[in-house]
Amino acid sequence: MRFSPKKSLGQNFLKDNKIINLIIQIGDITSNNKILEVGPGTGALTQKILENKPKSVTVIEKDVVLAKNLLQKFGDKLNVLNHDMMKVSYDKYYDKNLIIFGNLPYNISTQILAHWIKNYDLIKFCKKFILMFQKEVADRIIAKTNSKNYGRLSILANWKMNIEKIIDIEPSSFNPSPKVKSTLLVFTPKKKFFNLKNPKNLEHITNVFFSQRRKMIKKPLKFLFKNHMEISQNLSIDLSLRPQNLDLSTYCKICEIYENLNN
């Protein structure tokens, strides 16, 4: 059955068998693994996942036509959920052996990643995420301190997860071909990370800092804290630095102080 990809849903179907096989190889699926695939599209990756005989497979597909096709194609071999991945409650999928695969629509990729990070206990939620992003977004996710791409997304993503870049993928690997390259990333939940009361506070802190990323950090610190000089001294922060010069640990410490003051 032929499908016309919907631009409104950000549909770009992966068709490159070499990339599909690489994704499966990285997944290292066994009979103990439960699989959750978000945005399965026409089911090219789904087919390969099923061939590796995991414990169970659930796919979340928003497009009604594609969801029906997956049911017709695979029958009772998998559970098809015709729903918006942003509105699904993932609580029932918690499993230490769960692997989440996703060729994420460009228009919501950062939103769904942030949603998982902020709302779920990742170490209990799953074993790993294997996700595809627009290259520009992936570059921001994996960016290191002192680099031009380092920012809010880098800090939030690396707060709870270890991230590995696998490969950049050419537009020709998709149908239709997007105008930009994509990147495959693997996310593994950290067992130990800085404990914050509310992840939204980390979002707020980084938003304040990076909304004027070329300005010295004295200004956002002064905006957040009346005793900003004392805080900078306690954390040994040079107020002439720019937001991209502060590492993840420093942002978490600033967030902790903010939470304690606003408790």
SVG drawing of the C-alpha trace seen along z (x, -y; Angstrom):
<svg xmlns="http://www.w3.org/2000/svg" viewBox="-8 -42 44 57">
<polyline fill="none" stroke="black" stroke-width="0.4" points="0.0,0.0 1.4,-3.4 1.1,-6.4 1.5,-10.2 3.5,-11.5 1.8,-14.3 3.8,-17.5 1.6,-18.5 2.8,-15.4 6.4,-15.8 6.4,-12.4 9.7,-11.3 9.8,-7.5 13.1,-5.7 13.7,-3.5 17.5,-2.8 18.0,0.9 21.6,0.2 20.5,-2.3 17.6,-0.2 20.0,2.8 22.4,0.5 19.6,-0.6 18.6,3.0 22.3,3.9 22.5,1.1 19.3,2.2 20.7,5.6 17.2,7.0 16.7,10.2 13.6,12.1 13.7,10.2 13.2,6.8 9.9,5.1 9.9,2.6 8.1,-0.7 8.4,-2.3 7.1,-5.9 6.3,-7.1 6.7,-3.7 5.3,-5.1 5.1,-2.3 6.7,0.2 10.1,0.8 11.9,0.7 9.0,2.5 9.4,5.5 13.1,5.9 12.3,5.4 9.7,8.3 12.2,10.5 14.4,10.3 11.6,11.8 11.4,9.4 9.1,10.1 6.5,7.6 6.2,4.7 4.0,1.6 3.9,-1.1 2.5,-4.6 1.3,-6.1 -0.8,-9.2 -1.8,-8.8 -5.1,-6.8 -4.3,-5.4 -0.8,-4.3 -2.1,-2.8 -4.6,-0.7 -1.9,0.4 0.3,1.6 -2.5,3.6 -3.2,5.2 0.5,5.8 1.5,7.3 -1.8,8.4 -1.5,9.6 2.3,9.6 2.2,6.1 0.0,3.7 -0.8,0.6 -1.8,-2.6 -3.4,-5.2 -2.5,-8.2 -0.4,-11.4 3.0,-10.4 2.9,-13.7 -0.4,-12.9 0.3,-9.2 0.7,-8.2 3.9,-6.1 3.6,-4.9 2.3,-1.5 5.3,-0.9 7.9,-1.1 10.3,1.9 14.0,2.1 14.4,4.0 12.3,1.6 13.9,0.2 12.4,-2.9 12.9,-3.4 11.9,-6.6 12.2,-8.4 10.9,-11.5 8.9,-14.1 11.2,-17.2 8.4,-19.5 8.0,-17.9 11.3,-16.0 12.6,-18.3 9.2,-18.5 8.9,-14.7 12.5,-14.3 11.9,-17.0 8.6,-15.5 10.2,-12.1 13.1,-13.7 10.9,-15.9 8.1,-13.5 9.5,-10.1 11.9,-8.2 14.1,-7.2 16.2,-4.5 12.9,-2.7 11.3,-3.7 13.6,-2.0 16.9,-0.5 17.7,-3.0 16.3,-5.3 17.4,-5.0 16.2,-8.1 16.6,-10.0 16.7,-13.8 17.3,-16.5 21.2,-17.0 21.0,-20.5 18.9,-19.4 21.2,-16.5 24.2,-18.9 22.5,-20.9 21.7,-17.8 25.3,-16.5 27.0,-19.9 29.7,-20.4 30.4,-23.4 32.1,-26.3 30.7,-25.4 28.3,-27.5 25.6,-24.8 25.7,-24.3 22.5,-25.5 19.2,-24.7 18.7,-21.4 22.2,-20.2 21.8,-20.8 18.4,-19.2 19.2,-16.1 22.6,-15.4 21.2,-16.0 19.6,-12.5 21.2,-10.7 24.4,-9.6 24.2,-10.3 26.2,-8.7 26.1,-9.9 26.1,-7.0 25.9,-8.4 24.7,-11.2 22.2,-10.2 21.7,-11.6 18.3,-12.9 18.2,-10.2 17.7,-7.6 14.1,-8.9 10.9,-9.2 10.3,-12.0 13.9,-13.3 14.1,-16.1 16.1,-19.2 18.6,-18.5 20.6,-15.6 19.5,-13.5 21.5,-12.0 21.0,-8.8 21.6,-9.1 21.5,-6.6 20.4,-7.7 21.1,-5.6 19.5,-6.8 22.1,-7.7 21.9,-5.8 23.3,-8.9 22.4,-12.5 21.8,-15.8 18.6,-15.5 16.3,-18.5 12.8,-19.0 11.2,-20.0 12.8,-19.8 10.8,-22.8 13.1,-24.9 16.1,-23.8 14.3,-24.8 13.5,-28.2 17.1,-28.8 18.6,-27.9 16.0,-30.0 16.9,-33.0 20.6,-32.5 20.5,-31.5 17.8,-34.1 20.8,-36.5 23.6,-34.0 26.1,-36.7 25.7,-38.7 27.9,-38.1 26.2,-35.9 26.2,-38.6 22.9,-39.9 20.9,-36.6 22.3,-35.8 21.2,-39.3 17.8,-38.7 17.3,-35.4 18.9,-36.3 19.2,-39.4 22.4,-37.9 23.9,-37.1 27.4,-38.2 27.4,-35.9 26.2,-33.0 28.8,-33.6 31.5,-33.6 30.2,-30.4 30.1,-28.6 33.4,-30.2 31.7,-31.6 33.4,-34.4 30.7,-36.9 32.4,-37.9 31.7,-34.5 29.0,-33.8 26.2,-31.2 27.9,-28.7 30.9,-28.7 29.1,-27.1 28.9,-23.3 26.0,-21.1 27.0,-20.7 27.1,-24.5 23.6,-25.0 22.3,-22.2 23.8,-23.9 22.3,-27.2 19.0,-25.5 19.3,-23.9 19.9,-27.2 16.9,-28.7 14.6,-25.8 15.7,-26.3 15.0,-30.0 11.6,-29.5 10.5,-26.5"/>
</svg>
